[in-house]
Amino acid sequence: MTPAAFEAVPGGQDALLAGCRALAQTAGASLLPPLAWRDVPRFLAGAAVTIVPSVRETFGNLALESLSAGTPVIAHATGNHPALLGPDGGVHVPLDAGPAGLREAAGELPGDPVRYHSVYGAAYCRSRNYRSALVADAFLKAVR
C-alpha cells in the first residue's frame, strides 16, 4: 500500500520511526505502542497537555479530540488551530518558533496553575461547539 502524500517521509516512515526512537532514548523517554482508537480518549484525558506539532493543518482532529477530553492543546498557530482553540482552549505557538517553541510552551503551561486551570476548563467547553449533532444540524441548514 502506498502512503498518502501527507504521510510521505524522506527515507520512509520506518526511518522516521527509528529516528524518533533514537531521540526518545537520548532524552530518557520511550515511544508508546500504537493505541486502539477506543483507547485514545482515555489516553488524552490522562495527559497534562497535548502537543500538536503540525506545521499545516486543515481542521485539527487531534486537537479537537484532546479538547473533548478536557486536555489543553499546544499547537502551532496554523490552519484551523487558532479558530478551534480560540483564545482560551490552548496555547498558540508561532510557526517560526518551531519544535522548541512547542516544548517551551509545554513546560510553561503546567507550571502556571492559575492559567493551566483556566485553559483546562475552557478546553472541554470549546469542544462542545463541535458535537456531532451540532455539526450535522449546521450541515443540513446549509444544504436546505
KAUR-V294650 format. One record per backbone hydrogen bond with DSSP energy under -0.5 kcal/mol. CO is the residue of the C=O (numbers start at 1). NH is the residue of the N-H. If there is no record, write none. Layout:
CO;NH
CO;NH
This chain:
4;7
4;8
5;8
9;12
12;16
13;17
14;18
15;19
16;20
17;21
18;22
19;23
20;24
21;25
22;26
23;27
24;29
25;28
36;39
36;40
37;40
37;41
39;43
40;44
41;45
42;46
44;47
48;72
50;52
50;74
51;53
52;76
57;80
60;64
61;65
62;66
63;67
64;68
65;69
66;69
66;71
67;70
70;72
72;50
73;75
73;91
74;52
75;93
76;78
78;81
80;84
81;85
82;86
85;88
85;89
89;73
91;75
91;93
93;77
94;97
95;98
97;101
98;101
98;102
99;103
100;104
101;105
102;106
103;107
104;108
105;109
106;110
109;112
111;113
112;116
113;117
114;118
115;119
116;120
117;121
118;122
119;123
120;124
121;125
122;126
123;127
124;128
125;128
126;129
127;130
128;131
131;135
132;136
133;137
134;138
135;139
136;140
137;141
138;142
139;143
140;144
